[in-house]
Amino acid sequence: MKILTYRLGIVDTNCYLAYDENSKKACLIDPAVYDEKIAKVIDDKRLSLEYIILTHGHFDHICGANAYKEKTGAKIASHELEAEYLTDPQKSLSSQFGGETVSADVLLKDGDIISFGDISLKVMHTPGHTKGSSCFICESEKVMFSGDTLFKGGVGRFDLYGGDYKILMESLQKLKAVGENYRVYSGHGGGTTLDKEIAENYYLK
């Protein structure tokens, strides 16, 4: 799996374009805004964008989703508990930035699998930042897209609608129990590894 990282929007959200180099099938994770650079890469590499995956429903992770769907025909996928965020600008915080709403084509549950080409991502429901916050785990490549559940040296906020510190700590324990080291691609900040965060991140102690 090839992973390209783009920092987009007013809070430098990490958007990931991941694709299977053999089949050229791809997914786009957390598009904060529509960016022609990403569209050009998809065209130049002749990728078939299968899914637009949203780790959660805050504005800085969803506001480019509709445009990419319109351009590519990809399906928007998110955990089922994020539906209320996607369709409510107050809960997604998008009311301050144009009021974008999103309708998910695929509503996911814990343990579901999303596949593109020979790559499969397993859904791990990790609430605490929002009700339906989820990590997407590729076991074959030892890669984890953690959204705003886990950052390098930190975690996502838990003081917004649907956030809960206790539940977030329980979700982090689920991540610790994954058992093998993974490269972690988070919603903001630099890359890290699960082993490093278990060893050094205060919230995973």
C-alpha positions in Angstrom: 0.0 0.0 0.0 1.3 3.4 -1.0 0.3 6.3 1.3 0.5 10.0 0.4 0.0 12.6 3.1 -1.5 16.1 2.6 -2.0 18.7 5.2 -5.2 20.6 4.4 -7.5 23.3 5.8 -7.2 25.9 8.5 -6.1 23.4 11.2 -3.6 21.4 9.1 -5.7 18.2 9.0 -3.8 15.2 7.7 -5.6 13.8 4.7 -4.3 10.5 3.3 -4.5 9.1 -0.1 -3.9 5.3 0.1 -3.8 3.0 -2.8 -3.0 -0.5 -3.9 -0.2 -0.2 -6.4 -1.2 -3.4 -8.3 -4.9 -2.7 -8.9 -4.7 1.1 -8.7 -7.7 1.2 -6.4 -7.6 3.8 -3.7 -9.3 5.4 -0.7 -9.1 9.0 0.6 -9.1 9.4 4.4 -10.4 12.6 6.1 -10.5 15.2 3.3 -10.6 18.6 5.1 -11.1 20.5 1.9 -11.1 19.8 -1.8 -7.6 20.2 -3.2 -6.7 20.0 -6.9 -3.3 18.6 -6.1 -4.9 15.4 -4.8 -7.3 15.3 -7.8 -4.3 15.6 -10.1 -2.5 12.7 -8.4 -5.6 10.5 -8.7 -5.8 11.4 -12.4 -2.1 11.2 -13.2 -1.7 7.8 -11.5 -5.0 6.6 -13.0 -6.3 5.6 -9.6 -9.9 4.5 -9.1 -11.1 6.1 -5.9 -13.3 3.6 -4.2 -14.0 5.2 -0.8 -13.8 8.5 1.0 -13.3 7.4 4.6 -14.1 9.7 7.5 -12.6 8.8 10.9 -15.1 11.1 12.5 -17.5 13.9 11.7 -15.9 17.1 12.6 -15.7 19.8 9.9 -11.9 19.6 9.5 -12.2 16.0 8.4 -15.3 16.1 6.2 -15.6 19.4 4.3 -14.0 18.1 1.1 -15.9 14.8 1.0 -18.8 15.9 -1.2 -16.5 17.4 -3.8 -14.4 14.3 -4.1 -17.5 12.2 -4.3 -18.9 14.4 -7.1 -15.6 14.2 -9.0 -14.8 10.5 -8.6 -18.0 8.7 -7.7 -16.4 7.3 -4.6 -18.6 6.2 -1.7 -18.4 8.1 1.6 -17.9 5.8 4.6 -18.1 6.5 8.3 -19.1 4.9 11.5 -22.9 4.8 12.0 -22.7 6.9 15.1 -21.2 9.8 13.2 -24.3 10.2 11.0 -25.7 12.9 13.4 -22.4 14.9 13.1 -22.3 14.7 9.4 -25.8 16.0 8.9 -25.7 18.6 11.7 -23.5 21.7 11.2 -23.7 22.5 14.9 -22.3 19.1 16.0 -19.7 18.9 13.2 -18.7 22.6 13.9 -19.0 23.3 10.2 -21.7 26.0 11.0 -18.8 28.4 11.4 -17.3 27.5 8.0 -20.2 27.4 5.5 -22.4 24.7 7.2 -21.2 21.8 5.0 -23.3 18.6 5.6 -22.4 15.1 4.3 -24.4 12.0 3.7 -22.5 8.7 4.2 -23.1 6.0 1.6 -21.7 3.3 3.9 -22.4 3.2 7.6 -19.8 1.2 9.5 -19.7 -0.8 12.7 -16.8 -2.1 14.8 -15.1 -4.9 13.1 -16.3 -4.1 9.5 -13.9 -4.4 6.6 -13.4 -1.9 3.8 -11.4 -3.2 0.9 -9.8 -1.5 -2.2 -7.8 -3.8 -4.4 -5.8 -6.2 -2.3 -5.8 -3.8 0.7 -8.3 -4.2 3.6 -8.9 -1.8 6.4 -10.6 -3.1 9.6 -12.8 -0.7 11.5 -12.0 -0.3 15.2 -14.6 1.8 17.0 -12.7 4.1 19.4 -15.1 6.6 20.9 -14.2 9.4 23.2 -13.3 12.2 20.8 -16.7 11.8 19.2 -19.3 9.1 19.6 -18.3 7.2 16.5 -14.6 8.0 16.2 -12.9 5.1 14.6 -9.4 3.9 13.7 -8.9 2.0 10.4 -6.3 -0.8 10.7 -4.5 -2.6 7.9 -3.2 -5.7 9.5 -1.2 -6.9 6.4 0.8 -3.6 6.3 0.9 -2.9 10.0 -0.7 0.5 9.4 -3.2 2.4 11.5 -5.2 5.5 10.6 -6.1 6.9 14.0 -8.0 10.1 13.2 -8.2 12.3 16.3 -8.2 9.3 18.7 -4.4 9.2 19.0 -1.7 11.7 18.1 2.0 11.7 18.4 2.5 12.5 22.1 -1.2 13.2 22.7 -4.9 12.5 22.0 -7.9 14.3 20.6 -10.1 16.7 22.5 -12.9 15.2 24.7 -14.7 18.5 25.6 -16.8 18.8 22.5 -20.2 17.3 21.8 -20.1 13.5 22.3 -16.6 13.6 23.8 -15.9 11.7 27.0 -12.5 11.4 28.7 -13.3 8.1 30.4 -14.5 6.5 27.2 -11.5 7.9 25.3 -9.1 6.3 27.8 -10.9 3.0 27.3 -10.5 3.3 23.6 -6.8 3.9 24.0 -6.5 0.6 26.0 -8.1 -1.1 23.0 -5.4 0.3 20.8 -2.7 -0.9 23.2 -4.2 -4.4 23.0 -3.7 -4.5 19.2 -0.5 -6.4 20.1 1.9 -5.7 17.3 3.7 -2.5 16.3 1.9 -0.3 13.7 2.8 2.8 11.9 0.3 5.4 13.1 -1.1 8.0 10.7 -3.1 10.5 12.8 -5.5 13.3 12.1 -3.0 16.0 13.0 0.7 16.3 13.6 3.5 14.0 12.6 3.6 10.3 12.1 4.5 7.9 14.9 4.4 4.2 15.8 2.1 2.4 18.3 5.1 1.1 20.2 6.5 4.6 20.7 3.1 5.9 21.9 2.7 3.1 24.3 6.1 3.8 25.7 6.0 7.6 25.8 2.5 8.9 25.5 1.1 9.9 28.9 -2.4 9.0 28.0 -1.5 5.4 27.1 0.2 4.7 30.5 
